[in-house]
């Protein structure tokens, strides 16, 4: 069985560059009490990675862009009160 190709996307958003990478899921490892994981998109940065959302091969680019920016707004940028207060 062939191994899926790792996908990468770079996104320029709010004046910053973000790098997203897809990773395969992993089977459960009962010896280490680790549950199985699903394939997912991860945000890479400063030697760390953060799980963003499930990975679906062939997902539409515009849909990915919307999902990545929504995740960044919710997790990477602090809430800003639009009224200035």
N, C-alpha and C positions, 0 to 999 in steps of 0.2 A: 504494500500500500504506500503510495507516495505521500510525502509530508506536505501540508498546505504551505503556501507561500506567505511569508510575513509581509503584511502591508504597513506602510508608513504614510503619514500625512503631516505636513507642516502647515501651520495656520498662523497668519499675522492678525492679531486681534488686540485692540486697545493699546496699540503702540508696542506690543511685545510679540515675540516669536514663540510658538508652542509646537512641540513635537509629540505626535501620537503614534503609537506602535501597537499592532495587533499581536497577541500571543495565543498559542494553542491552550486549550484546557488541559488539565492534568487529571489522571485517575486518582481515586482515593488511595491513601496509604494508611491502612489500619495500624501498622506497626508504629507509626509516628502520630497516630490520631489526627491525620489530616484528611479533611473531606475532599471530594472531587471538586474541580473547578471547571467552569465553562470557558470557551474561547472569549477573549475580551480585548477591548481597546484600553491602552494604558497611556497616561501622560508621563513623559520622561522629563526629568530635570534635576540638575545638580546631584547626580549619582543616586537619585531616588525615582521610584515610579509609583503612580497612583492609579488605581483601577477606575475607569471612567464609565464604561457601559459594555454590554455584550457585543461580541463581534459577529457580524453576519456577512459572509463573502458576497461581493457584488452589490453591496448597499449603495444607493444613489449618492453621488458626491454632494449635492445640495442638501440632502437629508443629513449626511454626516456633518456638514458644516453647521447646520442648525443645532444638531445635538451637541457637538463640541462647544459651540459658543454658549449654549444654555448651561452646560456643565460648568464651563469657566465662570459664567456669571454667578452661578450658585455656590461654587467652591473656591475659586481662585481670587475673586475680587470681593472686597468687603461691601456690604450693603451701603448704598448712598441714598440719603433722603433727597428725592428730586426737588423738593421745595426749598432746599438749602438749610433746613433747620434741623 
